[in-house]
Amino acid sequence: MPRTLGVVMDPIRAIKPYKDTTLALLLAAQRHGYALRYFEMGDLWVRDGLALGRGRALTVRDDNQDWFTLGDAATAPLGDLDALLMRKDPPFDMDFVNATYTLELAEAQGCRVVNRPQSLRDCNEKFFISRFPQCCAPTLIASDPITLRAFHAEHGDVIFKPLDGMGGAGIFRVGSDGLNLGAVIEALTAGRHLIMAQRYLPAIVEGDKRILMVDGEPVPYCLARVPMQGETRGNLAAGGSGRPQPLTDRDRWIAAEVGPALKRRGLLFVGLDVIGDYLTEINVTSPTCARELDAAYNLDIGGQLMTAISKLMGDA
């Protein structure tokens, strides 16, 4: 019998197939001989200590008009799957956290979960860069307005952002005039929430580089997401445009600094965000940009990930 690979994701009918990284990974899994099972977060539960899922057989196609077929739903132990991709997009809320508890049980019961559920909880995509200060521009994580204001006074031009956002949502730049500084701090912290402040990096005009890491090693090319005119956010979801390019020596150094920690934590598929010479985020939940890089350089990033998963399962 073929090995089975499950996926937990947002509704597959609503994706944009031409650029969806999860679809690229599923196409690669299918090419590698996996039988696919599809789940949304509401399809997962635990009964008497057993992780269960209501999954449906999934067939995928590289067709922008007709990219999937689902079979009938059937309930089975998640531990019976050989592997499972956790690809649910943020927000990283309690529903997401509770899903990782279920997937951690599935892991203990025999399923290889990518990325490791405990590490999805432990490695907040903003906070995790604090493990690598040698790679980062000046960065503060705080909720106290006095501390945040002092950081702005020190650096003059600062980016403020929430710790749980994605796609550029909730990101503000406050320049040296301090215009709207108080309002930004109040809106993001709500008087109690930790937020991130980073010194503004002028190199953003050249793009926010997404470096994909597979089993601790970088793909040799990245996608520089260049902001729209008048924007400071390069995120494609915020209107940025993608520019594929080779990694620089500094990019490779950052990847080498971060990669061993990713391997230790079972984070097989990760996206590093780099502006100029500095690491700004480490995306562990559902990193994207594989399809753009595959198309630009004739790569098979999904195939690389499947090979890494097979290696962990002792097949390669």
C-alpha positions, 0 to 999 in steps of 0.5 A: 500500500502507498504511504499516506500523507495528510494535510491540515489547511484552510479550505482548498477550494478558496486557494489561488492555485497558481501561487499556493505553496501548499498545493505545490507541496501536495503535488510533490507528495503525490508525485512521490507516491503518497496517498493524500488525506485532506483535513481542516482544523474542525476535522480534528479531535481527541477521544479518550486520548486518541487523536482522530480526524475526519479526513477525505481522500484528496487528488490534486492537479496543477490546473488553475481551473480544476485543481482538486478532487475530494472523496467521501469523509471517513474518521480514522486515527491520525496516528495511522497516517505516515506523515501530515503537513500542518499548513493552516495559516495564522492567526496563531490563536487558541484554536491553532494552539489546540490543534497543535495539541491534537497533532502532538498526540498524533505524533506520539501515536505514530504520525510524522507531523511537519512542522513539529507541533511543539515547535509551532507553539514555541517558535513565535514567528516574530519572537523567535528571531530573538534567539539570533540577535547577531543576525538582526537589526536593533529590535525590541519586544515590549508592551510598556509605552515608555519603553517603546517610546524610548526605543523610537527616540533612540532610533528615530525611524521605527517599524512597529508590528503585532506578534501574531499577524501575517501578510503585513497586517498591522505594520506601522512605520513611525518616522523621526517626527514621531507622528502618531507614535502614541496612537500606534502604540495604543492600537497595537498594545491595547495597553497590555499586548507585547509588540515588536519594534524594529529599526527601520531598514532602508533596504526594504526598497530592494525587497523583503527577501523570503529565504526558504529552508528545507531541513535546515538548509537554504534553497539557493534562491530567494524571492525579494518582495518589493513594496508598492510605491509609497509602501513600507511592506513588501508582503505580496498580500499587501501588494508587493511584487516578487523578484526572484534572485540568488542568495547573497553571501550574507543571506547564506550566513544568516541561513547557516546561523539559523539552520541548526536550530531549525533541525533540532526543533523539527522545523523542516519547512521554514521561511526566513525574512531578510531585509538587506543584511538583517533577519526580521522574521522566521515563518514556521506555520505556513511559509510561502513563495515556493511556486514563484521560485520553482517557476523562476529557476526550474526547482522542485522545492516540494520534492526537496521537502518530501525527500526530507520527510522520507529521510526522517521516516527511514525511507531514504 
